[in-house]
Amino acid sequence: MATCDVSQNLALTHRPRAFGDVAGQRPAVAVLRAMITTGTLPQQLLLTGPSGTGKTTLARIVAAALLCDQRREAEPCGRCGRCSLILAARPAHPDVIELDAASNGGKDEVRQIASRARLTTHDSPRKVIIVDEAHGLSGPGGQAFLKLLEEPPAHVTFILATTDPDKMLATNRGRCTELALSRPAPEDLRGNLERVARAEGWRLTGEAADAVVAATRPELGVRGTLMTLEKVAPLLAAGPVTSEEICRALGMTTPRSVRAILAAVDKGDRPALLAELDQARATAGEAAVLRELGQEVRRRLRRHAGDELALRAELHLADLLARAATAGHAGALDVALLRAALPRLDSDPEALARLTARAEAAAHTLAAALAEADQATDSNTHRGRPAAPPAEPDQPAEPEQPAEPEQPAEPEQPGQPGQQEEDALARQFRAAVRAHDPATGDLLRGAGLRRDGREVLAVVAAAPLLDALRRPPHARMLAQAAASCGVRLTPQEAPGPPPVADADA
């Protein structure tokens, strides 16, 4: 079982001792390695970037690489006497001088640094002067430092580090080769935590490391995640710890709880959603729950970037969570999640399919009712046709015109079907449609049928009826009936009534 001194500072104890251990910063590390390997490292180097990104750490590794006599390419050995003194938690090598300009950036301190820079080295090939928080150099101190940067002694390398380069004197900044560092990605922070845990003999799973990263404010960087890790160091020293235990110890929502909340949103299960949300609040505050939900939604946005419908749903949820974060009143998160759980037709294909099915069922019911009404009307008309109106008074008859001579009927062309054959085909097709689906047959009553060749049957109807017949359920039934009759269909729009009535109506 590993032991742990809870008072230790993990950031100091496990500060990286090689370029390969630096979290993130791959572009800057690649440039520095190339400069050291080729001997082109400038005498004036400026490292910029947010707090906790590793500026001072990189400066010390560069110093160790310049002074190490067992260096392999650009990597310091980390074991020789010089490396041990430079890379210690509190550096003590006489040829590496560190100045905190935030508290010692006056003109007098700069003059002392200038005096030490002119002295010969102790036992190394170079002197390295590291100026941390370089933007803290005062006006007179910055002017005094300018002379050093313009004409540095040949054996001195200056490495400046700052979180705010814009506050530096433009003349000092302009004399330096600047490398910008960025915030490490979550996977880089997790890798650094796992490295430290291995060095301490702790068993830290990837999910537990992710929980530590999630519990740390992003602006705190590498140092912040190690400070968070210190809070659960006694648990890790006692034995293996699950991510849920880490979350409870840090007052966070567990990953399982976050996934359960979003799963309930996806399913539209609002009672389960509220139950999971209350359970999450039992171990974490409102702000923590909102923050972790937002982080998970950002991950889902990346996963669904190629799926338009899923992406719309995730963007809707992200927008609601953002509004809840700025609402500033109790219940804002509940309202946001409940709204997200309501189906949206533009992003929920299952809800859209359910509503479409209901609409089609209602259309079928309406079509059947109309058909029954038409049949009842026809029956009543045949049984009790109204009496004819009284005849108009006789008008004088017009003189009868002589009949024109009867023209002989044209012989039927071979291979062209007659009208009786077309009517028979229409009746056969309509019967096949009704056999497949009565609702589609009822809709087809409003359309006319016309033969176009031996194997093509035109369905002639006004545009609204054609649109209805083209919808997937009806189109599928029409295609099956056409196949059974050995013909294929072609739609033809007619602005008025269909040209051929339904003989079976």
N, C-alpha and C positions, 0 to 999 in steps of 0.2 A: 504494500500500500504506500502510495506516495505521500510525502509530507509537504506542508506548505507553510511558509511564513506569511501570514496575512498582511503584514506591514510592508512587504516588499513592493517595489515599484517595478511592475513588469515592463513598462516602456523603457526604463533605464537598463534593467537587467538583461533584457533580450533585444536591445537595439541591434539592428542588422550589422554584421561585420563583413559583408561581401555584397557586391552589386546584385548577385542572384537572389539575395534575401530581401531586397527592397520591394515593398508592396506597390504594385502598379508601375508607374514611371518608366515603362519600357522604352519609349522614344528617347528620353533624356539619358537613361542608362546606356543605350546603344551609342549615342553621340559621345558620352564621356569615355566609354571603353575605347572607341576608335581614336579619340584624341590622345589618350594615354598610351595606347599601343604604338601609334605612329609618332609620338613625341611632339604633337602639335597642340598640346593643351595651352591655352593662353595664360598669360600671367595675371590677367584680370578677368575673373569669372563671376557672374551674377546669377544666382538661383532664385527664382521667384515662384510664388504659389501660395495657396491658402494654408492656414495653420494646420499642422498635423500631417502634412504630405511628405515629409522626410527630407527637408532642405538641409538641416544641420547634419543629419545622418549621412546624406550623400557627400557633404563637404568633408566629413571625417574619413569616409571611405576613400575619397580622392586623395586626401592627405596621406593616408596609410599606403595607398598604391604608389605615390610619388617617393615615399621614403623607404618602402619595404625593399630589402635586398634579396628576397626569395620570391619575388612576384612572378606569377605565371601569366604572361601576356598582360592584361589589364587588372587581374584580380590579385589583391594583396593576400599573402599567405594566412594572415590572422593569428599566427603562432609565434613569430619571432618577437624579440624584445621591443622593437619599435612598434609593431602592430599592436602588441599587448598594451602598451602605454597609450597609444593614440585611440584605440577602439575600446578602452575601458569605460565603465559607466561614468567615471569622472576622469577625462583625459589628463595625462601628466607628462607628456613628452616635451622637453624643453624647446624643440624646434617647431612645435605646432602651438601657435598663440591664438587664443580665442578672445574676442571682445564682444560684449553685449552692448550695442550702440544705443539701445533703448534707455539704459541707465548710465552708460559711460561713453556718451558720444560727444563730449565737449572738446574744446580746442586743446586743453591740457592733456587729456587722455590720448588724443590722436598724436600729439607730439611724443608721448612716451612710446606709442606703438612705432612711430617713425624711427626713434632712437634704437629700439630693439631690432627693427628690420635691417638696420645697417650693420649690425653685428654679424660676425661669421657664425656658421652653424655649429652645433655641439658635436654631433657625430653622424650627421646625415648629409645627403647631397644637396638638400634644399631646405628653406624655411617656408612654412605655410601659415598664413595669417587669415583666420576665419572671423569675419565680422557679421555677427547675427543681428537681425532687426536693423539692417543698414539704413532704413528710412529714418531711424532715430538720430542720425547724425545731425547736430544742430547746424545753424548757418555758419558760424565761424569754424566749427569742427569739420563740417563738410568741405569748406574751402581749404582747410589745412590738409584734409585727406586727398584732395584733388592732386596735389603735388606728388604724393606717393603713387597714385594711380598713373599719372602721366609719365613719370620717370622712376619706375620701381627698380630696386637693386636687382642685378641679374640672377641672384640665387633665391629670390622671393616670389612666391605665388600668392595672390590675394583671392580669396573666395568669399564673396558677399552673399548674404541670404536675407530676403525680405518678403513680407506678406503684402506690402503696398509699394511697389516700385514707383508709382506716380508721385509719391511724396519725397522721393530722393531728388537731390540736385540733378538737374538735367545733364550738367557737365560730368558728374561722377558716373551716372548711369550710362552716358554715351561712351565712356572709356572702357566699358566692360562687354564681354561676350555673354549674352543673356540666354539662359535656358529656363523655360517655363514648365513648372510641374502642375499636374492636375489632380483632382480628387480621385483616389483609387476606386475602382468599381467594386461592388459588393463581393464578387467572387475573389478579388484580390485581398480584400479585408478578411474574408473567411480563410483563405490560404495562410495569411499571416497568423491568425489565431491558432490554426492547427499546428503551425510551426512552433509557436510558443508553448502550446499544450504538450507537444511531443518532448520539447526540451525539459519541461517540468515533470514529465512522467504521467500526465493526465490523459484519460480517454475522453476525447471531445469529438462527438459525432458531427457530421456535416450539418444536420438539422439543428443541433445545439449551437454550433458556430453561427449559423444563419440567424438564430434567435438573438444571439449577442449582438450581431451586426444590426439587426432590426431595432434593438433596444437603445442604440446609440444615435445621437443626432448626427446627421451626415457631415455637418460642418466641423465636427471634432476630429474626423479623419482617423488615421491609424492609432494615434495616441488615445483617442476617445474610446475605441473598441477595446484596447488593452485595459483601460481604466474600468470599463464595464465588466471585463473578464475577471478583474480583481474582486468584484463583488460576489462572484460565485466560486472563487478559488477554494474556500473551505469545503464546498460540496464536491468539487472535482477531486480534491485531494482525498476525500473519504471513499471514493469509488466511482464507477460509471454512473453518469447522470443522463436522463432522457431530456429531450427538448422541452417536454411539458413541464418538467421540474425546473428547468432553467427559466422558462417563461413565468412560472408562478413566483419564483424567487425574485425576478426582476419586475414583477407587477405588470406582465404583458399578457395579451391574448394568445392562446396556444394556436399553432398552425391548424390543428384539427378544427378548432372552433371557428377560425376564419373561413376555412373551406366549407364547413357546415352552413354558415350564414349565407355564403354566396351560392351554395347548392340549393338552399331553400328559395333564394331569390330567383334562380334559374327555373325552378319548378313551379314558381308561383304559389308555394306553400306558405302562406302568410302566418298562420298560427305557429308552425315550426320555426319560422324566421324570428318571430318575437321571442320564443322560448330560447333559442340559441343566443340571441342578442343579450337577453337577461343573464344567461350563464356566463357570457364573455365579460359582462360588466362586473360579475362577482369577483373576478381575479384581476381586472385591469380597469383603469379609468376610461371615461368617455373619449378623451383625446387619444389614448393609446389604441383603443378599438378602431377609431376613425383612421388613424395613421396606418395601422396594419392592413385594414381593408383597402385603403388607397394603394398601398404597395402591392398587394396581391392583384388588384385590378390593373395596375400598370404592367405586371407580368402577363396577365391574360390578354391585354391589348397587343403585346408583342406576339403571343402565340396565335392570335386570331387575325393578324394583319392581312392575311390572304383570303379571308372568308368575309365577304361583304355583310351578310346578314348578321353573323356573330359579332363582327366589328361594330355594327350599328348599336347592338345591344350593350356592348362594353362601353362605348362612348357615352351612351345614355346614362349608364350607371356611374361612370366617372364624373359626368357633369353633375349628377345629383349629389354625389359625395362631396364634390368641391363646394357646392352651394351649402351643404350642411356644415362644412368646416368654417364657413364665414357667417353662418346665420347667428351664432352667439346666443342661442336660447335652448332650453331643455326640450328634448323630444325631436330636435332637428334630424338626428340620425335615424330615429324610428320612421319619421315621415319619408325621408329619402329612400330608405330601403323598401318600405311598403309601396311607394310609387314605382320603384324599379321592378317589384314583383308583379305588377299589373301587366297583362299581356299587351304588347304593342304590335300592330299588324305589319309594320315595316321591318320588324326585327325578330318576330316570333313566328317561324314557319308553321309550327304545330297549331298555334292559335288561329292562324290564317286558314289552315286546312280545315279545322273544325268549323269555323264560320262558313267557309265555302260549301262544305258538305251540308250544313243546315240550310243554306240558301238554295242549293240544288234540290234537296228534299222538298222544300216548300214550293219550288217551281214545278216539280213533278206532281205534287198534290193539286196545285192550281190548274195544271194542264188537264189532269184527269177530271176535275170538277167541271171545267169548261167543256170537255168532251161529252160528259153526261148531260150537261145543259143543252148542248147542240142536238144530241140525239132526242131528248125530250121535246125540244122545239119542233124538230122534223116530224116526230110522231104525231104531235098535236095538230100540225098543219095538215097532214094527210087525213086525219080522222075528221076534222071539222073545218074544212076550207071555207072561208067566208063567201057569202053569196056575191055574185058578180054585180057590179053597179048597173043601174038601169041604162038601157041603150040610148045613145044619142039619137036625135031625129035623123031620119034618112037624108043624106045629102044627094044631090043629083049625081048620077053615076058619070064618071068620065068616059069618053069613048074608048073602047077597047083597042089597044094597040095590036097590030099583027104580030104574032109570035115569030121570033127569030128562028131560023132553021137550027135544029139540034146538031151540036158538034159531036163528032165521034169521040168516045173516051180514048185517052192516050193509054197505050199498053204499059203495064207496070214494068219498070226496068228490072232486069234480073239482078239479084243481089241486094236490092233495096227493100227493106221490110215495109209492109203496109201499115196503115194507121191501126188496124185491128191488132197487129203484132205488137206495136208500141204500147197500146192500152193493156194488153195482156202482160207485157213485161212490167208495166207500172204497177198493175195489181199484184203481180208476183213479188215485186220488190217491197211494196207496202206491207204485204202479209208477212214477209220475212222479217221486216223491221219490228212489226208488232209482236211476232213470236220471240224475238230477242229481248225487246224492252217496250212495254206498252206506252210508257211515258214519252219515249222518243217517237213512237208511232203517232201519238197524239199531236206532237209538234209538227210532224211531217205532213199532217193533214192540211196545213196552211200553205204548203209548197206544191208547185207543179213539177211534173216529170216530163222530160222530152228526150227522145232518142237522138243521140249524135253518133251515127255510125252503128256498127253491130255490137261493139263492146263498151260503149260509153253511154252513160245515162246522166243527163244534166238535171240538177236540182235547181229549179227556178223559184226564187222567193225574194221578197223585199229584204233590204239590208239587215234590219233588226232580227228577223227570223233566221237569216243565214248566219248571223253572229251566234245565235243560240244553238243552231245545229252544229257549229264548228267547235263548240266547247267539248273538252275531252270526253265526258261520259257519253254524250250523244254522237259525237264524231266516231267514237270507237264502235258503237252499236251500228251505225250506218255502214261502216267499213265491213263489219262482219256480215251484215245482210247482203251487201253488194257482192262479197266474195261467194256467198252461197248461191247467188243468181248468176254468177259468171260475168259480171260487168264491173266496171270501175266508175266512180262518181266524179263529177266536176260541178262546182257551184257556179251559178249564174245569177247575178243580181237583177231583179225586176222591180221598177219603181211602183208598179201597180199590182193588181191581183194576179195570181199565178195563171199561166196560160192553160194548164191542164188541170181539171178538177179531179178530186179523189173519187173514183168510181165506186169505192166501197163505203164512202162516208155515210 
